[in-house]
Amino acid sequence: MTRAAHMTLGVLAGSAMAYAVLQGAPAMAQTPAPATVTAPVAAPAPATTPADPALWVIRDADSTLYLFGTIHVLRPGTEWQTPRVQAAFDSATDVWMEIENPDDQSALQPLIVQHGLSMTRPLSSLLTAEEFARLDVAAKSIGATGEQLNIFRPWLAGLTLSVAPLAKAGYDPASGVELTLKAKAEAAGKSIHGF
């Protein structure tokens, strides 16, 4: 029996979680965020480099798997779809992603609570007073405070602080690879699965 080709997506675990955290960080910390209005940061024009995304192929006698390293947030209009990626997608019957529905922020919240927050070991217990003060400065640059990030595990705090500037620079999850491929898979009637 021959198994059909599959396209496996999403090797950058956690970026979708960070985006969800950015949407709800103040609420999760239960500390009101200071009201701030930040002017959009003008993003430099992207360099014109031909798209050449990583795509690996794994085959055996009766199946083909495509492993496609994806980017969760891109600037609108970023070109990443190549004929090779399109051919892999066209031959796939199933599309696998980190989570089945990457645009469902409510599905991410339980994962964030379970794996990204620590009520018993706050960041302030892991950092010196000087390091926590620097965390507070970094948090304020994204409209939060060090105290709001205090319950985050270190990986989630770092991810949150690194993804927020991307959003300010015009990068958008709606333009990311996962949501684009999910929409194409739905339109083509392909099965979509989450790990």
Phi and psi in degrees as a GROMACS rama.xvg file:
@    title "Ramachandran Plot"
@    xaxis  label "Phi"
@    yaxis  label "Psi"
@TYPE xy
-96.2976  129.164  THR-2
-89.3973  146.109  ARG-3
-77.4573  164.577  ALA-4
-70.9786  147.574  ALA-5
-124.896  147.721  HIS-6
-112.916  122.443  MET-7
-106.114  130.445  THR-8
-121.731  158.436  LEU-9
91.4605  72.1177  GLY-10
-97.8504  -1.32026  VAL-11
-100.36  68.0913  LEU-12
-58.0798  136.862  ALA-13
102.792  -22.1327  GLY-14
-63.9403  -37.8098  SER-15
-64.0629  -38.0212  ALA-16
-62.4188  -43.5473  MET-17
-61.9179  -39.8245  ALA-18
-61.0663  -43.2177  TYR-19
-63.025  -38.7713  ALA-20
-64.0695  -40.692  VAL-21
-59.302  -32.9655  LEU-22
-74.8852  -24.7766  GLN-23
-132.688  14.5207  GLY-24
-56.3217  -48.6397  ALA-25
-61.1365  -38.7933  PRO-26
-66.8386  -39.5793  ALA-27
-67.7839  -35.1231  MET-28
-78.6992  -14.5439  ALA-29
58.2307  32.1575  GLN-30
-125.306  126.137  THR-31
-63.6167  135.196  PRO-32
-82.625  145.067  ALA-33
-65.993  142.626  PRO-34
-73.075  122.217  ALA-35
-136.497  142.695  THR-36
-118.535  120.254  VAL-37
-112.34  128.993  THR-38
-68.4512  143.71  ALA-39
-60.4453  142.69  PRO-40
-84.2003  128.518  VAL-41
-70.9272  122.104  ALA-42
-88.413  137.457  ALA-43
-66.4624  152.686  PRO-44
-63.4366  134.268  ALA-45
-67.6913  145.604  PRO-46
-70.0596  147.958  ALA-47
-90.3923  94.0421  THR-48
-119.811  132.587  THR-49
-59.8686  140.869  PRO-50
-67.2391  136.331  ALA-51
-150.786  63.9317  ASP-52
-69.6367  152.979  PRO-53
-69.1259  130.874  ALA-54
-145.036  116.151  LEU-55
-104.178  148.673  TRP-56
-121.321  130.199  VAL-57
-122.566  124.068  ILE-58
-129.255  149.874  ARG-59
-135.09  -164.163  ASP-60
-61.4791  -30.7933  ALA-61
-129.948  13.2572  ASP-62
-154.326  159.365  SER-63
-133.899  128.941  THR-64
-116.805  137.959  LEU-65
-111.8  126.104  TYR-66
-108.246  116.622  LEU-67
-119.654  112.585  PHE-68
-73.031  119.802  GLY-69
-107.995  162.359  THR-70
-114.536  128.459  ILE-71
-77.424  -30.2817  HIS-72
-130.105  132.389  VAL-73
-138.184  160.185  LEU-74
-70.9498  141.322  ARG-75
-53.927  137.132  PRO-76
88.8162  -3.93868  GLY-77
-64.3689  128.021  THR-78
-88.5367  122.873  GLU-79
-136.056  -13.7016  TRP-80
-82.8504  118.731  GLN-81
-111.806  164.894  THR-82
-56.6569  -35.5177  PRO-83
-66.1266  -44.1177  ARG-84
-64.8104  -42.8473  VAL-85
-62.0236  -41.8125  GLN-86
-63.8903  -40.8677  ALA-87
-63.4048  -45.3535  ALA-88
-61.7875  -45.3864  PHE-89
-61.1542  -34.7971  ASP-90
-82.3067  -13.0922  SER-91
-79.602  141.064  ALA-92
-97.9816  -23.9908  THR-93
-129.489  148.059  ASP-94
-123.175  123.695  VAL-95
-108.219  134.351  TRP-96
-130.091  171.602  MET-97
-54.6497  -48.0751  GLU-98
-129.651  150.551  ILE-99
-61.4423  -37.3375  GLU-100
-127.743  84.485  ASN-101
-65.6084  -14.0879  PRO-102
-94.9388  5.13865  ASP-103
-93.8251  90.8939  ASP-104
-61.7836  -30.5105  GLN-105
-66.9316  -27.1698  SER-106
-73.1294  -24.8722  ALA-107
-79.1445  -28.7571  LEU-108
-55.3175  -47.2172  GLN-109
-61.6854  -34.6423  PRO-110
-66.7331  -40.3655  LEU-111
-63.7859  -45.5501  ILE-112
-61.8365  -43.9702  VAL-113
-71.3391  -43.6289  GLN-114
-109.731  -13.3829  HIS-115
-112.856  -11.0249  GLY-116
-116.623  149.397  LEU-117
-141.455  106.143  SER-118
-75.6312  -24.7997  MET-119
-93.8828  -15.1489  THR-120
-135.849  75.8559  ARG-121
-67.3549  159.341  PRO-122
-56.8895  -35.3173  LEU-123
-61.4526  -21.9507  SER-124
-84.0927  -12.1929  SER-125
-103.733  -16.4326  LEU-126
-112.008  153.196  LEU-127
-73.0856  167.737  THR-128
-59.8395  -38.9196  ALA-129
-66.1903  -42.1465  GLU-130
-65.3858  -39.4012  GLU-131
-66.9515  -35.6717  PHE-132
-63.3821  -39.1556  ALA-133
-67.2638  -37.0069  ARG-134
-60.9839  -41.9229  LEU-135
-61.7395  -42.2237  ASP-136
-62.1201  -45.4112  VAL-137
-63.7354  -41.6017  ALA-138
-63.5118  -40.456  ALA-139
-63.5745  -27.4891  LYS-140
-68.5304  -15.7142  SER-141
-112.896  11.7133  ILE-142
86.5491  19.6539  GLY-143
-126.026  -169.074  ALA-144
-133.022  162.197  THR-145
-59.8419  -35.5735  GLY-146
-64.5914  -36.6891  GLU-147
-67.7621  -33.3025  GLN-148
-85.8481  -5.87702  LEU-149
-57.4492  -32.7123  ASN-150
-85.2387  -4.30288  ILE-151
-75.0095  144.19  PHE-152
-71.0249  154.989  ARG-153
-52.9744  -41.2672  PRO-154
-63.459  -37.7177  TRP-155
-74.4441  -37.0193  LEU-156
-62.6287  -45.6809  ALA-157
-62.171  -42.9699  GLY-158
-65.8789  -42.2467  LEU-159
-61.345  -44.9659  THR-160
-68.7958  -26.5605  LEU-161
-87.4996  -26.2343  SER-162
-83.4589  -33.6807  VAL-163
-56.5169  -44.4962  ALA-164
-62.4528  -29.0113  PRO-165
-63.5166  -42.9688  LEU-166
-62.3089  -40.976  ALA-167
-65.5906  -27.2018  LYS-168
-88.1652  6.08446  ALA-169
99.8142  3.42018  GLY-170
-78.0757  145.542  TYR-171
-142.013  130.891  ASP-172
-59.5304  -29.6534  PRO-173
-64.7277  -21.0737  ALA-174
-96.5309  -1.39456  SER-175
-68.8658  164.135  GLY-176
-63.9297  -43.4612  VAL-177
-59.0893  -50.7829  GLU-178
-65.7898  -34.4208  LEU-179
-65.9986  -47.7241  THR-180
-68.0041  -33.9438  LEU-181
-61.8529  -46.2287  LYS-182
-62.5435  -41.4442  ALA-183
-65.7282  -39.381  LYS-184
-65.3863  -42.0501  ALA-185
-62.2121  -44.5395  GLU-186
-64.1805  -31.1993  ALA-187
-90.4709  -1.29495  ALA-188
73.975  23.9377  GLY-189
-82.283  149.018  LYS-190
-74.0366  135.613  SER-191
-115.342  131.887  ILE-192
-130.824  157.967  HIS-193
-121.368  147.561  GLY-194
